[in-house]
Amino acid sequence: MVDSVIDMLGPNADMLSEVLIDMGRTHNQRGVRLEHYPAFGIALIEAFRKLDKHFTRETELCWRHVYLGVSSDMGKSAIQ
């Protein structure tokens, strides 16, 4: 899923937003709530840190930015 999100960044931003809102809806139906998103983001970034020996503070900031956008779009379905 992460690869798909990265591939859609840029020129497909509108399509990516729609996909993420739909994914958020699916997560909501399975019991995932908005308050779960921050903890998952932290865990995801920590996993990247462990897997990438070249992981830097700059890399972390970039991933935080990406995750903020992804979780923001996914969270939109929770307030619709």
PyMOL Python script that loads the backbone (N, CA, C, O; Angstrom):
from pymol import cmd

cmd.read_pdbstr("""\
ATOM      1  N   MET A   1       0.825  -1.183   0.000  1.00  0.00           N
ATOM      2  CA  MET A   1       0.000   0.000   0.000  1.00  0.00           C
ATOM      3  C   MET A   1       0.870   1.248   0.000  1.00  0.00           C
ATOM      4  O   MET A   1       0.569   2.217  -0.697  1.00  0.00           O
ATOM      5  N   VAL A   2       1.946   1.230   0.777  1.00  0.00           N
ATOM      6  CA  VAL A   2       2.828   2.397   0.822  1.00  0.00           C
ATOM      7  C   VAL A   2       3.391   2.685  -0.565  1.00  0.00           C
ATOM      8  O   VAL A   2       3.458   3.845  -0.972  1.00  0.00           O
ATOM      9  N   ASP A   3       3.798   1.643  -1.299  1.00  0.00           N
ATOM     10  CA  ASP A   3       4.301   1.841  -2.663  1.00  0.00           C
ATOM     11  C   ASP A   3       3.249   2.494  -3.545  1.00  0.00           C
ATOM     12  O   ASP A   3       3.565   3.398  -4.319  1.00  0.00           O
ATOM     13  N   SER A   4       2.008   2.052  -3.439  1.00  0.00           N
ATOM     14  CA  SER A   4       0.931   2.626  -4.249  1.00  0.00           C
ATOM     15  C   SER A   4       0.732   4.095  -3.934  1.00  0.00           C
ATOM     16  O   SER A   4       0.552   4.909  -4.840  1.00  0.00           O
ATOM     17  N   VAL A   5       0.764   4.442  -2.656  1.00  0.00           N
ATOM     18  CA  VAL A   5       0.598   5.837  -2.251  1.00  0.00           C
ATOM     19  C   VAL A   5       1.728   6.683  -2.828  1.00  0.00           C
ATOM     20  O   VAL A   5       1.480   7.755  -3.381  1.00  0.00           O
ATOM     21  N   ILE A   6       2.954   6.214  -2.704  1.00  0.00           N
ATOM     22  CA  ILE A   6       4.105   6.963  -3.217  1.00  0.00           C
ATOM     23  C   ILE A   6       4.011   7.125  -4.726  1.00  0.00           C
ATOM     24  O   ILE A   6       4.300   8.198  -5.253  1.00  0.00           O
ATOM     25  N   ASP A   7       3.609   6.072  -5.422  1.00  0.00           N
ATOM     26  CA  ASP A   7       3.489   6.138  -6.879  1.00  0.00           C
ATOM     27  C   ASP A   7       2.450   7.160  -7.326  1.00  0.00           C
ATOM     28  O   ASP A   7       2.579   7.725  -8.412  1.00  0.00           O
ATOM     29  N   MET A   8       1.428   7.410  -6.520  1.00  0.00           N
ATOM     30  CA  MET A   8       0.364   8.324  -6.908  1.00  0.00           C
ATOM     31  C   MET A   8       0.615   9.771  -6.491  1.00  0.00           C
ATOM     32  O   MET A   8      -0.171  10.654  -6.835  1.00  0.00           O
ATOM     33  N   LEU A   9       1.692  10.026  -5.759  1.00  0.00           N
ATOM     34  CA  LEU A   9       1.995  11.398  -5.372  1.00  0.00           C
ATOM     35  C   LEU A   9       2.312  12.226  -6.616  1.00  0.00           C
ATOM     36  O   LEU A   9       2.800  11.695  -7.614  1.00  0.00           O
ATOM     37  N   GLY A  10       2.041  13.482  -6.553  1.00  0.00           N
ATOM     38  CA  GLY A  10       2.363  14.367  -7.669  1.00  0.00           C
ATOM     39  C   GLY A  10       1.176  14.574  -8.573  1.00  0.00           C
ATOM     40  O   GLY A  10       0.142  15.078  -8.135  1.00  0.00           O
ATOM     41  N   PRO A  11       1.309  14.185  -9.856  1.00  0.00           N
ATOM     42  CA  PRO A  11       0.250  14.491 -10.827  1.00  0.00           C
ATOM     43  C   PRO A  11      -1.080  13.792 -10.539  1.00  0.00           C
ATOM     44  O   PRO A  11      -2.112  14.218 -11.058  1.00  0.00           O
ATOM     45  N   ASN A  12      -1.086  12.750  -9.742  1.00  0.00           N
ATOM     46  CA  ASN A  12      -2.313  12.019  -9.438  1.00  0.00           C
ATOM     47  C   ASN A  12      -2.841  12.347  -8.042  1.00  0.00           C
ATOM     48  O   ASN A  12      -3.501  11.511  -7.424  1.00  0.00           O
ATOM     49  N   ALA A  13      -2.565  13.532  -7.542  1.00  0.00           N
ATOM     50  CA  ALA A  13      -2.924  13.886  -6.167  1.00  0.00           C
ATOM     51  C   ALA A  13      -4.425  13.804  -5.909  1.00  0.00           C
ATOM     52  O   ALA A  13      -4.846  13.345  -4.847  1.00  0.00           O
ATOM     53  N   ASP A  14      -5.236  14.243  -6.872  1.00  0.00           N
ATOM     54  CA  ASP A  14      -6.687  14.168  -6.674  1.00  0.00           C
ATOM     55  C   ASP A  14      -7.163  12.724  -6.607  1.00  0.00           C
ATOM     56  O   ASP A  14      -7.988  12.372  -5.764  1.00  0.00           O
ATOM     57  N   MET A  15      -6.642  11.894  -7.497  1.00  0.00           N
ATOM     58  CA  MET A  15      -7.008  10.484  -7.478  1.00  0.00           C
ATOM     59  C   MET A  15      -6.532   9.835  -6.179  1.00  0.00           C
ATOM     60  O   MET A  15      -7.249   9.032  -5.582  1.00  0.00           O
ATOM     61  N   LEU A  16      -5.319  10.185  -5.744  1.00  0.00           N
ATOM     62  CA  LEU A  16      -4.786   9.633  -4.501  1.00  0.00           C
ATOM     63  C   LEU A  16      -5.676  10.013  -3.328  1.00  0.00           C
ATOM     64  O   LEU A  16      -5.949   9.181  -2.462  1.00  0.00           O
ATOM     65  N   SER A  17      -6.129  11.249  -3.291  1.00  0.00           N
ATOM     66  CA  SER A  17      -6.997  11.700  -2.206  1.00  0.00           C
ATOM     67  C   SER A  17      -8.283  10.877  -2.165  1.00  0.00           C
ATOM     68  O   SER A  17      -8.726  10.471  -1.090  1.00  0.00           O
ATOM     69  N   GLU A  18      -8.879  10.631  -3.322  1.00  0.00           N
ATOM     70  CA  GLU A  18     -10.101   9.819  -3.381  1.00  0.00           C
ATOM     71  C   GLU A  18      -9.841   8.398  -2.904  1.00  0.00           C
ATOM     72  O   GLU A  18     -10.649   7.835  -2.165  1.00  0.00           O
ATOM     73  N   VAL A  19      -8.732   7.818  -3.316  1.00  0.00           N
ATOM     74  CA  VAL A  19      -8.370   6.459  -2.902  1.00  0.00           C
ATOM     75  C   VAL A  19      -8.192   6.404  -1.384  1.00  0.00           C
ATOM     76  O   VAL A  19      -8.659   5.472  -0.730  1.00  0.00           O
ATOM     77  N   LEU A  20      -7.514   7.411  -0.833  1.00  0.00           N
ATOM     78  CA  LEU A  20      -7.257   7.429   0.607  1.00  0.00           C
ATOM     79  C   LEU A  20      -8.541   7.635   1.410  1.00  0.00           C
ATOM     80  O   LEU A  20      -8.709   7.031   2.470  1.00  0.00           O
ATOM     81  N   ILE A  21      -9.438   8.472   0.921  1.00  0.00           N
ATOM     82  CA  ILE A  21     -10.722   8.658   1.605  1.00  0.00           C
ATOM     83  C   ILE A  21     -11.490   7.342   1.614  1.00  0.00           C
ATOM     84  O   ILE A  21     -12.082   6.972   2.627  1.00  0.00           O
ATOM     85  N   ASP A  22     -11.480   6.644   0.497  1.00  0.00           N
ATOM     86  CA  ASP A  22     -12.154   5.347   0.422  1.00  0.00           C
ATOM     87  C   ASP A  22     -11.482   4.333   1.352  1.00  0.00           C
ATOM     88  O   ASP A  22     -12.162   3.550   2.015  1.00  0.00           O
ATOM     89  N   MET A  23     -10.149   4.350   1.396  1.00  0.00           N
ATOM     90  CA  MET A  23      -9.434   3.444   2.293  1.00  0.00           C
ATOM     91  C   MET A  23      -9.771   3.778   3.749  1.00  0.00           C
ATOM     92  O   MET A  23      -9.935   2.880   4.574  1.00  0.00           O
ATOM     93  N   GLY A  24      -9.870   5.055   4.054  1.00  0.00           N
ATOM     94  CA  GLY A  24     -10.257   5.467   5.400  1.00  0.00           C
ATOM     95  C   GLY A  24     -11.637   4.961   5.767  1.00  0.00           C
ATOM     96  O   GLY A  24     -11.876   4.550   6.902  1.00  0.00           O
ATOM     97  N   ARG A  25     -12.546   4.993   4.802  1.00  0.00           N
ATOM     98  CA  ARG A  25     -13.900   4.486   5.027  1.00  0.00           C
ATOM     99  C   ARG A  25     -13.856   2.999   5.366  1.00  0.00           C
ATOM    100  O   ARG A  25     -14.542   2.545   6.281  1.00  0.00           O
ATOM    101  N   THR A  26     -13.053   2.252   4.631  1.00  0.00           N
ATOM    102  CA  THR A  26     -12.901   0.820   4.892  1.00  0.00           C
ATOM    103  C   THR A  26     -12.308   0.584   6.280  1.00  0.00           C
ATOM    104  O   THR A  26     -12.761  -0.296   7.012  1.00  0.00           O
ATOM    105  N   HIS A  27     -11.301   1.366   6.635  1.00  0.00           N
ATOM    106  CA  HIS A  27     -10.705   1.239   7.964  1.00  0.00           C
ATOM    107  C   HIS A  27     -11.729   1.553   9.050  1.00  0.00           C
ATOM    108  O   HIS A  27     -11.790   0.868  10.071  1.00  0.00           O
ATOM    109  N   ASN A  28     -12.532   2.589   8.825  1.00  0.00           N
ATOM    110  CA  ASN A  28     -13.579   2.942   9.795  1.00  0.00           C
ATOM    111  C   ASN A  28     -14.540   1.786  10.015  1.00  0.00           C
ATOM    112  O   ASN A  28     -14.931   1.502  11.147  1.00  0.00           O
ATOM    113  N   GLN A  29     -14.917   1.123   8.936  1.00  0.00           N
ATOM    114  CA  GLN A  29     -15.848   0.002   9.025  1.00  0.00           C
ATOM    115  C   GLN A  29     -15.241  -1.162   9.808  1.00  0.00           C
ATOM    116  O   GLN A  29     -15.962  -1.992  10.361  1.00  0.00           O
ATOM    117  N   ARG A  30     -13.924  -1.214   9.849  1.00  0.00           N
ATOM    118  CA  ARG A  30     -13.243  -2.293  10.567  1.00  0.00           C
ATOM    119  C   ARG A  30     -12.829  -1.884  11.976  1.00  0.00           C
ATOM    120  O   ARG A  30     -12.106  -2.611  12.657  1.00  0.00           O
ATOM    121  N   GLY A  31     -13.295  -0.712  12.405  1.00  0.00           N
ATOM    122  CA  GLY A  31     -13.060  -0.301  13.777  1.00  0.00           C
ATOM    123  C   GLY A  31     -11.873   0.618  14.019  1.00  0.00           C
ATOM    124  O   GLY A  31     -11.583   0.973  15.162  1.00  0.00           O
ATOM    125  N   VAL A  32     -11.186   1.005  12.953  1.00  0.00           N
ATOM    126  CA  VAL A  32     -10.068   1.930  13.118  1.00  0.00           C
ATOM    127  C   VAL A  32     -10.640   3.330  13.311  1.00  0.00           C
ATOM    128  O   VAL A  32     -11.480   3.780  12.532  1.00  0.00           O
ATOM    129  N   ARG A  33     -10.178   4.014  14.358  1.00  0.00           N
ATOM    130  CA  ARG A  33     -10.668   5.363  14.645  1.00  0.00           C
ATOM    131  C   ARG A  33      -9.546   6.382  14.457  1.00  0.00           C
ATOM    132  O   ARG A  33      -8.367   6.030  14.412  1.00  0.00           O
ATOM    133  N   LEU A  34      -9.935   7.642  14.347  1.00  0.00           N
ATOM    134  CA  LEU A  34      -8.954   8.710  14.132  1.00  0.00           C
ATOM    135  C   LEU A  34      -7.845   8.703  15.169  1.00  0.00           C
ATOM    136  O   LEU A  34      -6.690   8.977  14.843  1.00  0.00           O
ATOM    137  N   GLU A  35      -8.178   8.397  16.402  1.00  0.00           N
ATOM    138  CA  GLU A  35      -7.157   8.423  17.449  1.00  0.00           C
ATOM    139  C   GLU A  35      -6.108   7.325  17.297  1.00  0.00           C
ATOM    140  O   GLU A  35      -5.078   7.362  17.970  1.00  0.00           O
ATOM    141  N   HIS A  36      -6.355   6.343  16.418  1.00  0.00           N
ATOM    142  CA  HIS A  36      -5.368   5.294  16.152  1.00  0.00           C
ATOM    143  C   HIS A  36      -4.273   5.764  15.190  1.00  0.00           C
ATOM    144  O   HIS A  36      -3.160   5.237  15.201  1.00  0.00           O
ATOM    145  N   TYR A  37      -4.592   6.741  14.373  1.00  0.00           N
ATOM    146  CA  TYR A  37      -3.682   7.152  13.300  1.00  0.00           C
ATOM    147  C   TYR A  37      -2.319   7.635  13.795  1.00  0.00           C
ATOM    148  O   TYR A  37      -1.309   7.216  13.230  1.00  0.00           O
ATOM    149  N   PRO A  38      -2.229   8.488  14.814  1.00  0.00           N
ATOM    150  CA  PRO A  38      -0.902   8.948  15.248  1.00  0.00           C
ATOM    151  C   PRO A  38       0.018   7.817  15.701  1.00  0.00           C
ATOM    152  O   PRO A  38       1.200   7.808  15.356  1.00  0.00           O
ATOM    153  N   ALA A  39      -0.505   6.872  16.460  1.00  0.00           N
ATOM    154  CA  ALA A  39       0.324   5.756  16.933  1.00  0.00           C
ATOM    155  C   ALA A  39       0.810   4.907  15.762  1.00  0.00           C
ATOM    156  O   ALA A  39       1.951   4.446  15.758  1.00  0.00           O
ATOM    157  N   PHE A  40      -0.042   4.704  14.782  1.00  0.00           N
ATOM    158  CA  PHE A  40       0.379   3.933  13.606  1.00  0.00           C
ATOM    159  C   PHE A  40       1.471   4.678  12.847  1.00  0.00           C
ATOM    160  O   PHE A  40       2.430   4.065  12.379  1.00  0.00           O
ATOM    161  N   GLY A  41       1.331   5.991  12.722  1.00  0.00           N
ATOM    162  CA  GLY A  41       2.347   6.788  12.035  1.00  0.00           C
ATOM    163  C   GLY A  41       3.700   6.679  12.709  1.00  0.00           C
ATOM    164  O   GLY A  41       4.724   6.531  12.042  1.00  0.00           O
ATOM    165  N   ILE A  42       3.705   6.751  14.021  1.00  0.00           N
ATOM    166  CA  ILE A  42       4.953   6.614  14.774  1.00  0.00           C
ATOM    167  C   ILE A  42       5.561   5.237  14.535  1.00  0.00           C
ATOM    168  O   ILE A  42       6.761   5.121  14.287  1.00  0.00           O
ATOM    169  N   ALA A  43       4.740   4.197  14.609  1.00  0.00           N
ATOM    170  CA  ALA A  43       5.232   2.830  14.396  1.00  0.00           C
ATOM    171  C   ALA A  43       5.766   2.647  12.974  1.00  0.00           C
ATOM    172  O   ALA A  43       6.797   2.004  12.778  1.00  0.00           O
ATOM    173  N   LEU A  44       5.077   3.203  11.995  1.00  0.00           N
ATOM    174  CA  LEU A  44       5.505   3.081  10.601  1.00  0.00           C
ATOM    175  C   LEU A  44       6.861   3.746  10.386  1.00  0.00           C
ATOM    176  O   LEU A  44       7.748   3.173   9.755  1.00  0.00           O
ATOM    177  N   ILE A  45       7.013   4.946  10.910  1.00  0.00           N
ATOM    178  CA  ILE A  45       8.277   5.660  10.755  1.00  0.00           C
ATOM    179  C   ILE A  45       9.408   4.941  11.500  1.00  0.00           C
ATOM    180  O   ILE A  45      10.537   4.892  11.012  1.00  0.00           O
ATOM    181  N   GLU A  46       9.112   4.395  12.658  1.00  0.00           N
ATOM    182  CA  GLU A  46      10.127   3.620  13.391  1.00  0.00           C
ATOM    183  C   GLU A  46      10.534   2.374  12.606  1.00  0.00           C
ATOM    184  O   GLU A  46      11.706   1.996  12.607  1.00  0.00           O
ATOM    185  N   ALA A  47       9.582   1.742  11.942  1.00  0.00           N
ATOM    186  CA  ALA A  47       9.906   0.571  11.117  1.00  0.00           C
ATOM    187  C   ALA A  47      10.823   0.984   9.967  1.00  0.00           C
ATOM    188  O   ALA A  47      11.792   0.289   9.659  1.00  0.00           O
ATOM    189  N   PHE A  48      10.513   2.125   9.331  1.00  0.00           N
ATOM    190  CA  PHE A  48      11.382   2.611   8.256  1.00  0.00           C
ATOM    191  C   PHE A  48      12.788   2.887   8.784  1.00  0.00           C
ATOM    192  O   PHE A  48      13.779   2.569   8.126  1.00  0.00           O
ATOM    193  N   ARG A  49      12.868   3.476   9.969  1.00  0.00           N
ATOM    194  CA  ARG A  49      14.159   3.786  10.580  1.00  0.00           C
ATOM    195  C   ARG A  49      14.982   2.498  10.790  1.00  0.00           C
ATOM    196  O   ARG A  49      16.186   2.480  10.537  1.00  0.00           O
ATOM    197  N   LYS A  50      14.325   1.435  11.249  1.00  0.00           N
ATOM    198  CA  LYS A  50      15.016   0.173  11.511  1.00  0.00           C
ATOM    199  C   LYS A  50      15.447  -0.523  10.216  1.00  0.00           C
ATOM    200  O   LYS A  50      16.485  -1.183  10.175  1.00  0.00           O
ATOM    201  N   LEU A  51      14.644  -0.370   9.168  1.00  0.00           N
ATOM    202  CA  LEU A  51      14.915  -1.060   7.910  1.00  0.00           C
ATOM    203  C   LEU A  51      15.902  -0.340   7.005  1.00  0.00           C
ATOM    204  O   LEU A  51      16.509  -0.962   6.133  1.00  0.00           O
ATOM    205  N   ASP A  52      16.069   0.967   7.201  1.00  0.00           N
ATOM    206  CA  ASP A  52      16.908   1.768   6.311  1.00  0.00           C
ATOM    207  C   ASP A  52      18.130   2.272   7.064  1.00  0.00           C
ATOM    208  O   ASP A  52      18.018   3.157   7.912  1.00  0.00           O
ATOM    209  N   LYS A  53      19.287   1.716   6.761  1.00  0.00           N
ATOM    210  CA  LYS A  53      20.495   2.119   7.479  1.00  0.00           C
ATOM    211  C   LYS A  53      20.927   3.544   7.138  1.00  0.00           C
ATOM    212  O   LYS A  53      21.794   4.099   7.813  1.00  0.00           O
ATOM    213  N   HIS A  54      20.339   4.141   6.109  1.00  0.00           N
ATOM    214  CA  HIS A  54      20.653   5.511   5.719  1.00  0.00           C
ATOM    215  C   HIS A  54      19.563   6.493   6.158  1.00  0.00           C
ATOM    216  O   HIS A  54      19.542   7.638   5.706  1.00  0.00           O
ATOM    217  N   PHE A  55      18.679   6.058   7.018  1.00  0.00           N
ATOM    218  CA  PHE A  55      17.579   6.891   7.509  1.00  0.00           C
ATOM    219  C   PHE A  55      18.146   8.081   8.284  1.00  0.00           C
ATOM    220  O   PHE A  55      18.943   7.904   9.206  1.00  0.00           O
ATOM    221  N   THR A  56      17.737   9.284   7.911  1.00  0.00           N
ATOM    222  CA  THR A  56      18.242  10.505   8.550  1.00  0.00           C
ATOM    223  C   THR A  56      17.080  11.292   9.152  1.00  0.00           C
ATOM    224  O   THR A  56      15.913  10.940   8.981  1.00  0.00           O
ATOM    225  N   ARG A  57      17.421  12.342   9.844  1.00  0.00           N
ATOM    226  CA  ARG A  57      16.396  13.251  10.390  1.00  0.00           C
ATOM    227  C   ARG A  57      15.591  13.863   9.245  1.00  0.00           C
ATOM    228  O   ARG A  57      14.378  14.038   9.365  1.00  0.00           O
ATOM    229  N   GLU A  58      16.248  14.183   8.153  1.00  0.00           N
ATOM    230  CA  GLU A  58      15.550  14.730   6.987  1.00  0.00           C
ATOM    231  C   GLU A  58      14.572  13.710   6.410  1.00  0.00           C
ATOM    232  O   GLU A  58      13.452  14.060   6.038  1.00  0.00           O
ATOM    233  N   THR A  59      14.994  12.453   6.337  1.00  0.00           N
ATOM    234  CA  THR A  59      14.119  11.384   5.862  1.00  0.00           C
ATOM    235  C   THR A  59      12.897  11.263   6.763  1.00  0.00           C
ATOM    236  O   THR A  59      11.772  11.115   6.286  1.00  0.00           O
ATOM    237  N   GLU A  60      13.129  11.329   8.062  1.00  0.00           N
ATOM    238  CA  GLU A  60      12.018  11.249   9.004  1.00  0.00           C
ATOM    239  C   GLU A  60      11.037  12.397   8.805  1.00  0.00           C
ATOM    240  O   GLU A  60       9.825  12.180   8.812  1.00  0.00           O
ATOM    241  N   LEU A  61      11.539  13.604   8.628  1.00  0.00           N
ATOM    242  CA  LEU A  61      10.649  14.754   8.424  1.00  0.00           C
ATOM    243  C   LEU A  61       9.828  14.600   7.146  1.00  0.00           C
ATOM    244  O   LEU A  61       8.649  14.952   7.112  1.00  0.00           O
ATOM    245  N   CYS A  62      10.455  14.073   6.101  1.00  0.00           N
ATOM    246  CA  CYS A  62       9.722  13.838   4.851  1.00  0.00           C
ATOM    247  C   CYS A  62       8.607  12.813   5.062  1.00  0.00           C
ATOM    248  O   CYS A  62       7.481  13.011   4.604  1.00  0.00           O
ATOM    249  N   TRP A  63       8.926  11.713   5.761  1.00  0.00           N
ATOM    250  CA  TRP A  63       7.908  10.695   6.015  1.00  0.00           C
ATOM    251  C   TRP A  63       6.799  11.232   6.901  1.00  0.00           C
ATOM    252  O   TRP A  63       5.632  10.890   6.707  1.00  0.00           O
ATOM    253  N   ARG A  64       7.146  12.070   7.873  1.00  0.00           N
ATOM    254  CA  ARG A  64       6.114  12.676   8.726  1.00  0.00           C
ATOM    255  C   ARG A  64       5.167  13.528   7.885  1.00  0.00           C
ATOM    256  O   ARG A  64       3.953  13.515   8.089  1.00  0.00           O
ATOM    257  N   HIS A  65       5.735  14.256   6.951  1.00  0.00           N
ATOM    258  CA  HIS A  65       4.926  15.107   6.069  1.00  0.00           C
ATOM    259  C   HIS A  65       3.992  14.248   5.206  1.00  0.00           C
ATOM    260  O   HIS A  65       2.803  14.540   5.081  1.00  0.00           O
ATOM    261  N   VAL A  66       4.544  13.198   4.621  1.00  0.00           N
ATOM    262  CA  VAL A  66       3.730  12.292   3.793  1.00  0.00           C
ATOM    263  C   VAL A  66       2.629  11.652   4.639  1.00  0.00           C
ATOM    264  O   VAL A  66       1.469  11.617   4.229  1.00  0.00           O
ATOM    265  N   TYR A  67       2.989  11.151   5.808  1.00  0.00           N
ATOM    266  CA  TYR A  67       1.995  10.481   6.655  1.00  0.00           C
ATOM    267  C   TYR A  67       0.899  11.447   7.104  1.00  0.00           C
ATOM    268  O   TYR A  67      -0.266  11.060   7.192  1.00  0.00           O
ATOM    269  N   LEU A  68       1.256  12.683   7.384  1.00  0.00           N
ATOM    270  CA  LEU A  68       0.260  13.677   7.760  1.00  0.00           C
ATOM    271  C   LEU A  68      -0.770  13.850   6.648  1.00  0.00           C
ATOM    272  O   LEU A  68      -1.971  13.898   6.914  1.00  0.00           O
ATOM    273  N   GLY A  69      -0.305  13.942   5.409  1.00  0.00           N
ATOM    274  CA  GLY A  69      -1.231  14.074   4.277  1.00  0.00           C
ATOM    275  C   GLY A  69      -2.096  12.842   4.090  1.00  0.00           C
ATOM    276  O   GLY A  69      -3.304  12.945   3.874  1.00  0.00           O
ATOM    277  N   VAL A  70      -1.473  11.678   4.175  1.00  0.00           N
ATOM    278  CA  VAL A  70      -2.207  10.409   4.006  1.00  0.00           C
ATOM    279  C   VAL A  70      -3.261  10.256   5.103  1.00  0.00           C
ATOM    280  O   VAL A  70      -4.421   9.962   4.817  1.00  0.00           O
ATOM    281  N   SER A  71      -2.860  10.454   6.343  1.00  0.00           N
ATOM    282  CA  SER A  71      -3.805  10.266   7.444  1.00  0.00           C
ATOM    283  C   SER A  71      -4.889  11.343   7.438  1.00  0.00           C
ATOM    284  O   SER A  71      -6.019  11.097   7.859  1.00  0.00           O
ATOM    285  N   SER A  72      -4.543  12.525   6.962  1.00  0.00           N
ATOM    286  CA  SER A  72      -5.543  13.591   6.857  1.00  0.00           C
ATOM    287  C   SER A  72      -6.634  13.201   5.863  1.00  0.00           C
ATOM    288  O   SER A  72      -7.822  13.336   6.156  1.00  0.00           O
ATOM    289  N   ASP A  73      -6.233  12.721   4.693  1.00  0.00           N
ATOM    290  CA  ASP A  73      -7.222  12.295   3.698  1.00  0.00           C
ATOM    291  C   ASP A  73      -8.014  11.091   4.186  1.00  0.00           C
ATOM    292  O   ASP A  73      -9.232  11.045   4.014  1.00  0.00           O
ATOM    293  N   MET A  74      -7.352  10.126   4.784  1.00  0.00           N
ATOM    294  CA  MET A  74      -8.064   8.952   5.280  1.00  0.00           C
ATOM    295  C   MET A  74      -9.059   9.347   6.377  1.00  0.00           C
ATOM    296  O   MET A  74     -10.159   8.799   6.456  1.00  0.00           O
ATOM    297  N   GLY A  75      -8.667  10.288   7.205  1.00  0.00           N
ATOM    298  CA  GLY A  75      -9.528  10.732   8.292  1.00  0.00           C
ATOM    299  C   GLY A  75     -10.764  11.492   7.838  1.00  0.00           C
ATOM    300  O   GLY A  75     -11.731  11.612   8.590  1.00  0.00           O
ATOM    301  N   LYS A  76     -10.739  12.004   6.613  1.00  0.00           N
ATOM    302  CA  LYS A  76     -11.908  12.747   6.106  1.00  0.00           C
ATOM    303  C   LYS A  76     -13.164  11.872   6.076  1.00  0.00           C
ATOM    304  O   LYS A  76     -14.275  12.370   6.257  1.00  0.00           O
ATOM    305  N   SER A  77     -12.988  10.602   5.854  1.00  0.00           N
ATOM    306  CA  SER A  77     -14.161   9.715   5.796  1.00  0.00           C
ATOM    307  C   SER A  77     -14.801   9.533   7.166  1.00  0.00           C
ATOM    308  O   SER A  77     -15.978   9.189   7.266  1.00  0.00           O
ATOM    309  N   ALA A  78     -14.032   9.762   8.211  1.00  0.00           N
ATOM    310  CA  ALA A  78     -14.570   9.605   9.565  1.00  0.00           C
ATOM    311  C   ALA A  78     -15.493  10.771   9.941  1.00  0.00           C
ATOM    312  O   ALA A  78     -16.331  10.630  10.832  1.00  0.00           O
ATOM    313  N   ILE A  79     -15.348  11.893   9.285  1.00  0.00           N
ATOM    314  CA  ILE A  79     -16.167  13.063   9.630  1.00  0.00           C
ATOM    315  C   ILE A  79     -17.223  13.346   8.577  1.00  0.00           C
ATOM    316  O   ILE A  79     -17.907  14.368   8.638  1.00  0.00           O
ATOM    317  N   GLN A  80     -17.361  12.444   7.607  1.00  0.00           N
ATOM    318  CA  GLN A  80     -18.392  12.634   6.573  1.00  0.00           C
ATOM    319  C   GLN A  80     -19.713  12.065   7.021  1.00  0.00           C
ATOM    320  O   GLN A  80     -20.696  12.133   6.284  1.00  0.00           O
TER     321      GLN A  80
END
""", "prot")
cmd.dss("prot")
cmd.show_as("cartoon", "prot")
cmd.util.cbc("prot")
cmd.orient("prot")
